[in-house]
């Protein structure tokens, strides 16, 4: 089939090219734009009618002259060649090799928009993923097939945490293959180098595929990058039966690219200038995580999202929270105390935690212990706030006890080394050490049989009447 070239470019503005007097162009159709000097660029149809088409270029519109530029419509959507040989390789935001190795020989080509997963074919996520991070494994447990974003802020160590999780994560009680697909969206050269050097240094690159869109690359490319990464993950998961962890950083840059494109198209803006369809668009990415029935493979997502101004009510984290199954929230107050990882348990949760823990998965006391740690830390924060107002000397004995608990909890449970991997048994042991510093009467969220088996404190005070405050 010979592509018909149209030399009817009407106008060029921003990353958009308007082509007049065209035939039957289709939404999302890939377009080839040929410049007068012979250079060829790719684009995608964003809007079409019987008279014109608006084409979004995957690159800059520099040097494009409307009078001597031709456009041809391919009749295909954007596709990427996928293969198991992609493991260990680094690609750009359009799926082209960034490393020095040759082009990957594709086993098949796939549309980057994926295929909708039949809800009836989804299996319930219930397998515990051990990340080696006590705060995550113990309190906001990651489950295979879950989408659990990391809510962070500028300057916080979200990249370090994501890289550590990628390196340390494993599905317990299975020998199935585990792979990491990383999508860098609008990264600085420093951040991109950090991820790649970390994976190489830790020996994880051989089981990883990286797609890197740099901040200096065209912003429109950021729309493609996560879709290409997820298409690769779906191939590895459902064709090669691997457990795939997808890390996408930074989804805020993705949303900013959406806003830029919406503004260029002169669409009616929604909240804070973001397009009104942002919720649907984000859901089209997040919902590609999951498990398919009768298939050993799975896709688990950790999406990094830096909240502008640390504002959790900003449209990007707000809409993300409605779609995903919880969030890991990094706290600036903990970071300022030099605690790593600065995960704030009070602002974090995993809605699938109960499905991935318990007897036969982690341990029978896990859920009760996690609830007790949450409750005790909440009381510790209340005591800390009260102390800042009335002074530590004015606190009751109980408040001072919880204040001490909070310090120990942050120093021993939340804080751990950047290369330290704790198994779930170690995490639960530390948790019991901490709650054992509390009187048994305070352990209202733990069943008596678990207290009898694991509690290390003084059991003689369980019938004592709490002090009056």
Secondary structure, DSSP 8 states (H G I E B T S, - for coil): ----EE--EEEEETTEEEEES-----TT-EEEEE-TTS-EEEEEEEEE-SSEEEEEESS--TT--GGG-EEEE-S---EEEE-GGGTTEEEETTS-B-SSS-----SEEEETT-----GGGB-----BEE-S-HHHHHTS--BTT-B-EEEE-TTSSHHHHHHHHHHH-EETT----EEEEEEEEEE-HHHHHHHHHHHHHTT-GGGEEEEEEETTS-TTHHHHHHHHHHHHHHHHHHTS--EEEEEEE-HHHHHHHHHHHHHHTT--B-GGG-BTTHHHHHHHHHTT-EEBTT-S-EEEEEEEEE-GGG-TTSHHHHHHHHHSSEEEEB-HHHHHTT-SS-B-GGG-EETTHHHH-STTTS-TTHHHHHHHHHHHHHHHHHHHHHHHHH-GGGS-HHHHHHHHHHHHIIIIII---TT----HHHHHHHHHHHHTTS-GGG-TTS-HHHHHHH--S-GGGTTS-----
